[in-house]
Amino acid sequence: MKHVLLIILYLAFAGTFAAADEADFGAVSSLKVDLDAVVKLGQVQPVDGVTTSGQPDEVGFKVFAAKGYAAVIDLRTEGEDRGLNEHAVVESLGMDYVSLPIGRGGITFENAKALKSLVDGYDEPVLVHCGSANRVGALFALTAFEETGDTDEALEVGRSAGLTRLESVVIDALESE
């Protein structure tokens, strides 16, 4: 029965672990992972070198480290509770910790470019997270728009990376571009 449940879990989250062929933030099935599944399965597969998520705990970070991730880019601001000393935990696991604090008002093309530059600076996989992946998805949407000029595709990419409640903020930014 335990094996059946694991297989069902794996199949349910198969899209979470799918890889993409594109070398940018183009249309993908899902950049955002379900952290519970990552921890339960002990597996994570980046999409074109990137994975997005909400706030991982120490066990989650251990899975990312074991799977060869080079860095964790944290978009959470100083006042947000992470439930652990993330910087210390990430570095103790051999990964770089990069803080790029982005609040709701920081959903800008400038910040999207800064994030893309950080991600592009690594040859190995990178985890990008905030509290829920909503801000991550918003910035990925702006990057996708810069690359494609297509609003629908940009929003699709953003949603695959975790964009939810900030979609109207992204649309406003796209319309003012």
Wavefront OBJ file of the C-alpha trace (Angstrom):
o trace
v 0.000 0.000 0.000
v 2.858 2.382 0.853
v 4.369 1.831 -2.608
v 1.029 2.498 -4.272
v 0.702 5.798 -2.413
v 4.216 6.802 -3.433
v 3.459 6.009 -7.061
v 0.228 8.013 -6.890
v 2.102 10.933 -5.325
v 4.788 10.718 -7.973
v 2.251 10.695 -10.802
v 0.281 13.532 -9.240
v 3.370 15.701 -9.147
v 5.062 14.474 -12.335
v 4.593 17.879 -13.947
v 6.449 19.383 -11.007
v 9.551 17.450 -11.988
v 9.306 17.846 -15.760
v 12.243 19.453 -17.567
v 11.941 22.031 -20.306
v 13.883 22.287 -23.553
v 13.929 26.073 -23.707
v 16.932 28.059 -22.428
v 14.909 30.932 -20.928
v 11.758 31.582 -18.920
v 9.616 30.520 -21.911
v 6.465 28.453 -21.617
v 6.946 25.479 -19.302
v 4.650 23.101 -17.514
v 5.708 24.095 -13.990
v 8.693 25.832 -12.482
v 7.119 25.812 -9.021
v 7.421 22.656 -6.973
v 5.237 21.304 -4.227
v 7.615 21.332 -1.261
v 5.737 18.546 0.533
v 6.253 16.286 -2.492
v 9.915 17.273 -2.759
v 10.481 16.304 0.869
v 8.378 13.111 0.733
v 10.017 11.875 -2.460
v 13.459 13.293 -1.766
v 13.478 14.396 -5.407
v 13.464 17.657 -7.300
v 14.197 18.358 -10.943
v 14.920 21.891 -12.132
v 13.282 23.262 -15.245
v 16.105 24.689 -17.327
v 18.259 25.098 -14.231
v 15.613 26.781 -12.081
v 13.079 25.727 -9.486
v 10.663 28.060 -7.710
v 8.807 27.545 -4.462
v 7.367 29.001 -1.331
v 9.451 28.995 1.862
v 11.318 25.700 2.309
v 12.215 24.321 5.718
v 15.579 22.778 6.607
v 14.587 19.334 5.306
v 13.557 20.884 1.991
v 16.865 22.707 1.682
v 18.665 19.407 2.304
v 16.897 17.848 -0.693
v 17.900 20.772 -2.931
v 21.511 20.522 -1.752
v 21.581 16.754 -2.287
v 20.286 17.240 -5.839
v 23.141 19.572 -6.757
v 21.592 23.005 -6.403
v 24.265 25.699 -6.278
v 22.260 28.560 -4.826
v 19.123 29.706 -3.096
v 17.821 33.127 -4.085
v 15.503 34.417 -1.373
v 13.085 37.217 -2.328
v 11.650 37.564 1.164
v 12.126 40.862 2.960
v 13.931 41.282 6.272
v 10.734 41.358 8.336
v 9.347 38.073 6.999
v 9.693 35.077 9.332
v 11.395 32.141 7.645
v 11.138 29.812 10.629
v 14.897 29.221 10.568
v 18.204 30.980 10.003
v 17.994 30.409 6.256
v 21.338 31.985 5.427
v 23.187 29.724 7.882
v 21.276 26.575 6.888
v 21.749 27.101 3.138
v 25.474 27.844 3.431
v 26.017 24.920 5.843
v 24.636 22.685 3.071
v 27.199 24.003 0.584
v 24.905 26.273 -1.421
v 25.190 30.025 -1.950
v 22.576 32.118 -0.180
v 21.529 35.229 -2.092
v 19.096 37.716 -0.594
v 17.186 39.874 -3.078
v 14.428 41.361 -0.918
v 11.389 42.193 -3.034
v 8.174 43.437 -1.458
v 4.837 43.789 -3.217
v 5.892 47.228 -4.496
v 9.049 45.740 -6.010
v 7.366 43.977 -8.931
v 9.283 45.937 -11.568
v 11.132 45.212 -14.777
v 14.321 46.411 -13.064
v 13.967 43.821 -10.290
v 13.039 41.131 -12.837
v 16.291 41.883 -14.693
v 18.251 41.730 -11.426
v 16.745 38.322 -10.629
v 17.415 36.988 -14.128
v 21.021 38.172 -13.880
v 21.456 36.298 -10.604
v 19.898 33.115 -11.999
v 21.979 33.334 -15.181
v 25.128 33.626 -13.063
v 24.964 29.937 -12.133
v 25.723 26.896 -14.253
v 24.144 24.572 -11.678
v 20.477 24.567 -10.611
v 19.118 27.462 -8.551
v 16.124 27.637 -6.212
v 14.245 30.956 -6.207
v 11.655 31.434 -3.482
v 9.595 33.874 -1.487
v 6.807 33.055 0.958
v 4.502 31.423 -1.582
v 6.281 31.884 -4.967
v 3.809 34.639 -5.895
v 6.497 37.349 -6.131
v 8.813 34.916 -7.892
v 6.144 34.206 -10.490
v 5.462 37.910 -10.927
v 9.114 38.629 -11.712
v 9.373 35.613 -14.016
v 6.311 36.915 -15.899
v 7.988 40.286 -16.431
v 11.139 38.553 -17.669
v 9.132 36.389 -20.053
v 7.400 39.476 -21.414
v 10.762 41.160 -21.992
v 11.899 38.068 -23.911
v 8.738 37.415 -25.937
v 6.615 40.564 -25.951
v 3.603 38.271 -25.511
v 1.352 39.098 -22.542
v -0.467 35.748 -22.508
v 2.778 33.774 -22.606
v 4.299 35.981 -19.920
v 1.339 35.359 -17.616
v 1.500 31.619 -18.326
v 5.171 31.568 -17.357
v 4.405 33.606 -14.250
v 1.657 31.216 -13.192
v 3.940 28.216 -13.739
v 6.437 29.862 -11.381
v 3.841 30.656 -8.702
v 2.075 33.869 -9.757
v -1.362 34.182 -8.141
v -2.575 37.269 -6.257
v -0.066 39.618 -7.923
v -1.372 38.960 -11.424
v -3.127 42.347 -11.562
v 0.134 44.065 -10.561
v 1.934 42.225 -13.372
v -0.777 43.148 -15.884
v -0.490 46.809 -14.854
v 3.292 46.655 -15.349
v 2.897 44.979 -18.737
v 0.357 47.555 -19.885
v 2.624 50.439 -18.880
v 5.617 48.959 -20.739
l 1 2 3 4 5 6 7 8 9 10 11 12 13 14 15 16 17 18 19 20 21 22 23 24 25 26 27 28 29 30 31 32 33 34 35 36 37 38 39 40 41 42 43 44 45 46 47 48 49 50 51 52 53 54 55 56 57 58 59 60 61 62 63 64 65 66 67 68 69 70 71 72 73 74 75 76 77 78 79 80 81 82 83 84 85 86 87 88 89 90 91 92 93 94 95 96 97 98 99 100 101 102 103 104 105 106 107 108 109 110 111 112 113 114 115 116 117 118 119 120 121 122 123 124 125 126 127 128 129 130 131 132 133 134 135 136 137 138 139 140 141 142 143 144 145 146 147 148 149 150 151 152 153 154 155 156 157 158 159 160 161 162 163 164 165 166 167 168 169 170 171 172 173 174 175 176 177
